[in-house]
Structures are given as C-alpha cells and as structure tokens.
C-alpha cells in the first residue's frame, strides 16, 4: 500500500469514526431521560436515520372523477407531512380542444394545488395531454413533460407515456431517460414514474431499452391509468399500478383492486417500503368531538325503544313503537318494518 493510498484510507476511517461519534452525540441531544438499570422502554434505536425519507404518491383523479375525493386527499396529505408528493398523472378530465374549457379545468386544479403545503411533482396522463392543444398548454404551464432529479442519493425519473397515444415512446425521451440513468451510476436507488403501465403493452416499443439501462441497479416503477391496483414483479424488481385518488371507480374494495388511496413510501437503507393509505381509513383528530358525541348519543337514545305488543296471532303481530328524538338534528325513519316471528 503506497503512502497516498494509506493517507486516503486513514482520512476515510477518521471521517467514519467522527460521523459515528456525531451520530451518538446527536442521539443523546434528541433523547434525554433519567435512565435506570431497568426501564419501561426497549433498547431498539430510534427510526431517525438522516438518509431515510418519506414521500407520498397520488394517483388518478380523473377519468370520471368523483367530486370532493381528491380535495380530501390533499387535506390528509397535509396532516401526514410527507417531504414531497409524486404523481402518475390524470389531473383534469381533458379531451377538449376548447382553450377556455382547458384553462377552466387547469384553474380548478390550481385551486387544489394551492392547498397542498409540500412540493408536488407532476407528470402528464392521457387526460392531461389528449391532443396537441392540450400538449401545448401543458408545456406552457410546466415547461417539460419528462424530467429527473436526485433527492438524498435516489434518482427520480418521470416519463411522458402519452407519446403515440400510449403505444410508443419517442426516441428523444428514450435518449433522455437512458442518459439520466447513465449520468447517475452510483445512486442507491432509482424510481420511475409514468402514467400508463407501459410494460403491459404487447407491442410496446422503447421501454425495454430503458429497462436494459436499469438492469445493473436496484429500481422501482410506478404507474396508474387502470384505476385498479396491482403489484407485480418484472426483472426481479417491483412494478406498481396504483388505483385511484378520486378517479372513476366502482370502489369494490382491495380484493377487486378498486379503492381510493395515497401511497406512502419510506426510503430506507434497504430500499423503498410502501404502504397504501386508503382515504376511507384516515380520519382527522376531530372525527368525534363533543358536538359529534352529543349527536351520536341523541340518535342512540332515539332508537333505544321497547316494543309493546298490542295483538298477536300465528300469522302476524301488531306492535306499538315509541321513538323520541332528543337531539337537534332531523331523524329520518323508514315507513315499513318487517318482523319475523319464529
């Protein structure tokens, strides 16, 4: 080992030791407690690795959008506090060449985005760029339809899968994506985002060239478009088709791939870990407050009745029901009640 190599090795070792010491000191500064020989907490480390980070992904809002759903997702994201939010397109309904209508739809979208507190990364879906008029509008608004960035040593690549109506990827985009991959050879992970699950198209041209450029590194792919969730493996990597965040859906539930959600991604030292957060399963802290509790109790008291049997025979019975609404809200009752007597 020559002197230069020894010097470099010594410096690297010193940096590693100092970093470890600083990490220990920082941990002590964060957590202060009077410790005894036996304590009511475990000895596992805090999950606060500075290399780890969390971000969220929203999926299709349109394609038969349901009013209010995406707005609720924005509200919930603000309470979750991801470091940023990714997307897979389909923000507006589109499919119009009327510039006034296109501008109206984008103005509505801008209203949603104004309420989101963290940075948002957009990419186009087929509803956002469905003709040349809409593509021109997109480029005027966003400057580009595909791009990449590096965040905490992870390469993020967003793609425009609408070239050729989703059946091909332009040569210029393939060259751009493969160059971004080549120019960032040492990142710890690569993530691709696009609208269409292009790997599912039988005669899709171009994407396999991008996969070839990725083959020597760990990566994950995200898409939307189908409004039905699916995780699959391809090339020993995870490929995800996300469901909906307000887009058209029968909402038959996770077993049928149909649910409204945002995807929560935690980037760890071993790669990304995903959790799909159903919008129906996230509730604000005021889901039940004193006012709501009073209403619930009033409703329970109203229906907590004791039936009084007036007349009965083998075939039917007459029952008198007394219901009293003690709350301030309107109580709606069904006109007919069927009681089966065994």
C-alpha positions as a printed NumPy array, in Angstrom:
array([[   0.   ,    0.   ,    0.   ],
       [   1.624,    3.307,   -1.093],
       [   1.638,    6.484,    1.014],
       [  -1.224,    8.124,   -0.924],
       [  -3.447,    5.071,   -0.521],
       [  -2.642,    4.906,    3.198],
       [  -3.47 ,    8.583,    3.545],
       [  -6.824,    8.246,    1.761],
       [  -7.699,    5.179,    3.829],
       [  -6.772,    6.962,    7.071],
       [  -8.871,   10.007,    6.178],
       [ -11.857,    7.821,    5.275],
       [ -11.536,    5.911,    8.536],
       [ -11.283,    9.144,   10.514],
       [ -14.378,   10.552,    8.804],
       [ -16.308,    7.359,    9.597],
       [ -15.294,    7.495,   13.267],
       [ -16.175,   11.181,   13.57 ],
       [ -19.534,   10.604,   11.851],
       [ -20.361,    7.785,   14.26 ],
       [ -19.414,    9.958,   17.228],
       [ -21.532,   12.835,   15.966],
       [ -24.461,   10.459,   15.471],
       [ -24.135,    9.267,   19.07 ],
       [ -23.943,   12.845,   20.345],
       [ -26.931,   13.877,   18.227],
       [ -28.943,   10.937,   19.568],
       [ -28.144,   11.996,   23.132],
       [ -29.2  ,   15.557,   22.363],
       [ -32.525,   14.403,   20.949],
       [ -33.404,   11.908,   23.682],
       [ -32.853,   12.878,   27.306],
       [ -34.196,   10.75 ,   30.137],
       [ -33.299,    9.613,   33.638],
       [ -32.278,    6.027,   32.962],
       [ -32.106,    3.224,   35.499],
       [ -30.915,   -0.362,   35.299],
       [ -34.418,   -1.453,   34.289],
       [ -36.53 ,    0.871,   32.123],
       [ -40.064,    0.741,   30.68 ],
       [ -38.851,    1.082,   27.094],
       [ -36.966,   -1.098,   24.658],
       [ -33.341,   -0.655,   23.671],
       [ -34.019,   -0.529,   19.943],
       [ -32.707,    2.57 ,   18.151],
       [ -34.93 ,    5.447,   17.084],
       [ -36.068,    5.356,   13.454],
       [ -34.404,    8.648,   12.586],
       [ -31.721,    7.755,   10.061],
       [ -30.972,   11.019,    8.191],
       [ -30.637,    9.037,    4.952],
       [ -34.216,    7.805,    5.233],
       [ -37.102,    9.898,    3.954],
       [ -40.82 ,    9.657,    3.276],
       [ -42.857,   10.814,    0.318],
       [ -46.381,   10.22 ,   -0.935],
       [ -47.81 ,    9.376,   -4.354],
       [ -51.239,   10.416,   -5.601],
       [ -52.758,    8.555,   -8.492],
       [ -55.568,    9.224,  -10.991],
       [ -58.004,   11.983,  -10.037],
       [ -59.908,   11.977,  -13.336],
       [ -61.396,    9.648,  -15.894],
       [ -64.86 ,   10.026,  -14.356],
       [ -63.828,   11.994,  -11.288],
       [ -65.889,   11.994,   -8.095],
       [ -66.205,   15.444,   -6.581],
       [ -64.512,   16.065,   -3.266],
       [ -62.344,   12.944,   -3.096],
       [ -59.07 ,   14.479,   -4.262],
       [ -59.655,   17.515,   -2.067],
       [ -59.911,   15.209,    0.95 ],
       [ -56.68 ,   13.52 ,   -0.11 ],
       [ -54.947,   16.907,   -0.103],
       [ -56.249,   17.59 ,    3.393],
       [ -54.974,   14.229,    4.646],
       [ -51.574,   14.68 ,    2.98 ],
       [ -51.153,   17.991,    4.772],
       [ -51.62 ,   16.162,    8.069],
       [ -49.253,   13.337,    7.085],
       [ -46.413,   15.762,    6.246],
       [ -44.525,   13.827,    3.549],
       [ -41.335,   15.527,    2.418],
       [ -42.844,   15.836,   -1.066],
       [ -45.594,   14.349,   -3.239],
       [ -45.151,   12.451,   -6.509],
       [ -47.88 ,   11.686,   -9.044],
       [ -48.732,    9.475,  -12.01 ],
       [ -50.926,   11.92 ,  -13.947],
       [ -54.586,   12.443,  -14.893],
       [ -55.24 ,   15.662,  -13.019],
       [ -58.031,   17.076,  -15.224],
       [ -60.728,   15.482,  -17.399],
       [ -59.312,   16.977,  -20.601],
       [ -60.208,   15.585,  -24.022],
       [ -61.098,   19.057,  -25.257],
       [ -59.66 ,   21.452,  -27.82 ],
       [ -61.589,   24.39 ,  -26.402],
       [ -58.892,   26.557,  -24.827],
       [ -61.337,   28.242,  -22.45 ],
       [ -62.524,   24.876,  -21.163],
       [ -58.96 ,   23.607,  -20.851],
       [ -57.98 ,   26.727,  -18.907],
       [ -61.038,   26.34 ,  -16.677],
       [ -60.075,   22.781,  -15.791],
       [ -56.485,   23.752,  -15.041],
       [ -57.67 ,   26.67 ,  -12.911],
       [ -59.681,   24.182,  -10.861],
       [ -56.575,   22.018,  -10.499],
       [ -54.512,   25.024,   -9.428],
       [ -57.045,   25.581,   -6.66 ],
       [ -56.381,   22.072,   -5.336],
       [ -52.616,   22.531,   -5.513],
       [ -52.796,   25.857,   -3.676],
       [ -53.954,   23.921,   -0.611],
       [ -51.103,   21.383,   -0.683],
       [ -48.335,   22.501,    1.683],
       [ -45.439,   20.482,    0.291],
       [ -43.68 ,   20.284,   -3.079],
       [ -45.571,   18.434,   -5.818],
       [ -44.012,   16.753,   -8.866],
       [ -46.338,   16.486,  -11.867],
       [ -46.289,   14.261,  -14.92 ],
       [ -48.94 ,   14.051,  -17.653],
       [ -51.64 ,   11.425,  -18.055],
       [ -53.773,   10.88 ,  -21.126],
       [ -56.477,   13.182,  -19.713],
       [ -53.901,   15.962,  -19.279],
       [ -52.385,   15.682,  -22.761],
       [ -55.027,   14.235,  -25.067],
       [ -54.365,   16.381,  -28.153],
       [ -51.882,   18.932,  -29.464],
       [ -53.797,   21.873,  -27.983],
       [ -53.594,   20.307,  -24.529],
       [ -49.935,   19.345,  -25.007],
       [ -49.122,   22.951,  -25.895],
       [ -50.961,   24.093,  -22.767],
       [ -49.052,   21.594,  -20.622],
       [ -45.69 ,   22.77 ,  -21.947],
       [ -46.658,   26.404,  -21.386],
       [ -47.62 ,   25.596,  -17.799],
       [ -44.879,   23.148,  -16.828],
       [ -42.088,   23.616,  -19.358],
       [ -41.462,   19.912,  -19.922],
       [ -43.295,   16.591,  -19.997],
       [ -40.434,   14.473,  -18.628],
       [ -37.556,   15.209,  -16.276],
       [ -35.425,   13.753,  -13.49 ],
       [ -33.927,   14.784,  -10.165],
       [ -31.838,   13.3  ,   -7.359],
       [ -33.011,   13.509,   -3.748],
       [ -30.908,   12.09 ,   -0.904],
       [ -28.97 ,    9.899,   -3.327],
       [ -32.099,    8.472,   -5.011],
       [ -32.731,    9.098,   -8.712],
       [ -36.322,   10.011,   -9.61 ],
       [ -37.325,    9.842,  -13.282],
       [ -40.723,   10.987,  -14.545],
       [ -41.86 ,    9.997,  -18.016],
       [ -44.492,   11.003,  -20.554],
       [ -46.156,    7.759,  -21.641],
       [ -48.601,    9.603,  -23.914],
       [ -46.342,    9.653,  -26.962],
       [ -48.165,    7.919,  -29.799],
       [ -51.309,    7.648,  -27.664],
       [ -49.505,    5.455,  -25.178],
       [ -48.255,    2.935,  -27.719],
       [ -44.702,    4.172,  -28.148],
       [ -42.034,    6.277,  -26.501],
       [ -40.277,    8.881,  -28.611],
       [ -36.614,    8.452,  -29.445],
       [ -35.811,   11.752,  -27.759],
       [ -37.411,   10.628,  -24.493],
       [ -35.668,    7.247,  -24.542],
       [ -32.35 ,    9.008,  -25.092],
       [ -33.08 ,   11.435,  -22.265],
       [ -34.032,    8.728,  -19.761],
       [ -31.121,    6.426,  -20.607],
       [ -28.719,    9.376,  -20.342],
       [ -30.138,   10.313,  -16.921],
       [ -29.53 ,    6.731,  -15.816],
       [ -26.01 ,    6.696,  -17.265],
       [ -25.151,   10.061,  -15.713],
       [ -26.141,    8.837,  -12.244],
       [ -24.427,    5.445,  -11.915],
       [ -23.85 ,    5.436,   -8.16 ],
       [ -27.211,    6.424,   -6.703],
       [ -28.522,    3.985,   -4.108],
       [ -31.903,    3.523,   -5.859],
       [ -33.792,    4.608,   -8.973],
       [ -37.55 ,    5.221,   -9.21 ],
       [ -39.529,    5.609,  -12.429],
       [ -42.94 ,    7.281,  -12.614],
       [ -45.272,    7.256,  -15.606],
       [ -48.987,    7.257,  -16.309],
       [ -49.522,    4.144,  -18.437],
       [ -48.187,    0.757,  -17.255],
       [ -46.225,    0.571,  -20.472],
       [ -44.66 ,   -2.795,  -19.655],
       [ -48.09 ,   -4.391,  -20.12 ],
       [ -48.463,   -3.389,  -23.769],
       [ -47.709,   -6.339,  -26.023],
       [ -46.116,   -4.363,  -28.827],
       [ -44.749,   -1.504,  -26.76 ],
       [ -41.538,   -0.209,  -28.28 ],
       [ -38.823,    1.553,  -26.37 ],
       [ -39.372,    0.741,  -22.714],
       [ -37.318,   -2.444,  -22.849],
       [ -34.356,   -0.282,  -23.852],
       [ -34.845,    1.733,  -20.663],
       [ -35.117,   -1.477,  -18.635],
       [ -31.847,   -2.643,  -20.144],
       [ -30.183,    0.565,  -18.975],
       [ -31.532,   -0.127,  -15.473],
       [ -30.633,   -3.805,  -15.262],
       [ -27.48 ,   -3.399,  -13.163],
       [ -29.089,   -1.319,  -10.404],
       [ -31.998,   -1.548,   -7.932],
       [ -35.111,    0.287,   -9.113],
       [ -38.889,    0.523,   -8.692],
       [ -41.564,    1.537,  -11.213],
       [ -44.905,    3.284,  -10.568],
       [ -47.829,    3.85 ,  -12.947],
       [ -51.575,    4.496,  -12.847],
       [ -54.193,    4.729,  -15.626],
       [ -56.098,    1.479,  -14.948],
       [ -57.752,    2.654,  -11.707],
       [ -57.075,   -0.85 ,  -10.396],
       [ -54.196,   -1.648,   -8.058],
       [ -51.633,   -4.298,   -8.887],
       [ -48.168,   -5.141,   -7.64 ],
       [ -46.133,   -7.345,   -9.926],
       [ -42.521,   -8.394,  -10.365],
       [ -40.584,   -7.916,  -13.557],
       [ -36.84 ,   -8.357,  -13.926],
       [ -36.845,   -9.192,  -10.183],
       [ -37.995,   -5.613,   -9.443],
       [ -41.287,   -4.289,   -8.1  ],
       [ -43.677,   -2.682,  -10.579],
       [ -46.799,   -0.984,   -9.21 ],
       [ -50.036,    0.08 ,  -10.869],
       [ -51.818,    2.382,   -8.431],
       [ -55.61 ,    2.554,   -8.079],
       [ -57.4  ,    5.914,   -7.765],
       [ -57.422,    9.146,   -5.827],
       [ -60.884,   10.213,   -6.912],
       [ -60.858,    8.821,  -10.458],
       [ -63.727,    6.744,  -11.826],
       [ -64.1  ,    3.502,   -9.888],
       [ -66.725,    1.062,   -8.673],
       [ -64.823,    1.002,   -5.354],
       [ -65.411,   -2.706,   -4.883],
       [ -62.526,   -2.872,   -2.421],
       [ -58.891,   -4.031,   -2.301],
       [ -59.72 ,   -7.631,   -3.266],
       [ -61.068,   -6.257,   -6.545],
       [ -58.188,   -3.752,   -6.882],
       [ -60.518,   -0.755,   -6.51 ],
       [ -60.083,    1.784,   -3.716],
       [ -59.163,    5.431,   -3.217],
       [ -55.724,    5.85 ,   -1.708],
       [ -52.426,    7.639,   -1.493],
       [ -49.255,    5.579,   -1.446],
       [ -46.782,    6.256,    1.364],
       [ -43.157,    5.444,    0.54 ],
       [ -40.371,    5.285,    3.103],
       [ -36.914,    5.136,    1.596],
       [ -34.708,    3.011,    3.861],
       [ -31.14 ,    1.774,    3.59 ],
       [ -32.549,   -1.443,    2.091],
       [ -34.782,    0.273,   -0.443],
       [ -38.311,    1.691,   -0.549],
       [ -41.056,    0.334,    1.709],
       [ -44.639,    1.005,    0.611],
       [ -47.906,    1.372,    2.478],
       [ -51.164,    2.171,    0.719],
       [ -53.259,    4.503,    2.856],
       [ -56.951,    4.161,    1.989],
       [ -58.674,    7.543,    2.165],
       [ -61.6  ,    5.862,    3.916],
       [ -59.29 ,    4.698,    6.699],
       [ -57.671,    8.024,    7.581],
       [ -59.63 ,   10.279,    9.907],
       [ -58.896,   13.721,   11.281],
       [ -58.443,   14.115,   15.013],
       [ -61.931,   15.625,   15.314],
       [ -63.668,   12.555,   13.889],
       [ -65.521,   12.503,   17.219],
       [ -65.647,   15.682,   19.282],
       [ -68.078,   16.822,   21.959],
       [ -70.619,   18.048,   19.414],
       [ -70.45 ,   14.802,   17.439],
       [ -70.665,   12.72 ,   20.589],
       [ -73.792,   14.59 ,   21.696],
       [ -75.409,   13.906,   18.315],
       [ -74.498,   10.219,   18.472],
       [ -75.929,    9.864,   21.966],
       [ -79.135,   11.612,   20.909],
       [ -79.528,    9.209,   17.997],
       [ -78.884,    6.184,   20.214],
       [ -81.423,    7.395,   22.747],
       [ -83.954,    7.944,   19.976],
       [ -83.786,    4.373,   18.706],
       [ -83.372,    2.712,   22.098],
       [ -87.043,    1.812,   22.353],
       [ -89.002,   -1.017,   23.932],
       [ -91.705,   -2.504,   21.666],
       [ -95.144,   -3.006,   23.147],
       [ -97.103,   -5.885,   21.612],
       [-100.77 ,   -4.952,   21.168],
       [-102.073,   -8.021,   19.353],
       [-100.539,  -11.268,   18.158],
       [-101.644,  -14.447,   16.41 ],
       [ -99.934,  -17.218,   14.465],
       [ -99.505,  -15.166,   11.301],
       [ -98.918,  -11.559,   12.384],
       [ -98.489,   -9.195,   15.284],
       [ -99.258,   -5.543,   15.902],
       [ -96.53 ,   -3.642,   17.735],
       [ -96.55 ,   -0.07 ,   19.044],
       [ -93.172,    1.652,   18.763],
       [ -92.479,    4.907,   20.57 ],
       [ -89.495,    6.91 ,   19.28 ],
       [ -88.425,   10.259,   20.725],
       [ -85.809,   12.449,   19.061],
       [ -83.938,   14.238,   21.859],
       [ -81.371,   15.796,   19.548],
       [ -81.445,   18.942,   17.437],
       [ -80.909,   17.141,   14.127],
       [ -83.61 ,   15.684,   11.921],
       [ -84.263,   11.981,   12.463],
       [ -85.35 ,   10.032,    9.383],
       [ -87.373,    6.831,    9.801],
       [ -88.299,    4.073,    7.369],
       [ -92.008,    3.723,    6.76 ],
       [ -92.076,   -0.048,    6.85 ],
       [ -90.618,   -2.552,    9.294],
       [ -90.887,   -6.325,    8.864],
       [ -90.588,   -8.572,   11.909],
       [ -90.323,  -12.336,   11.522],
       [ -91.774,  -14.447,   14.345],
       [ -90.412,  -17.968,   14.728]])
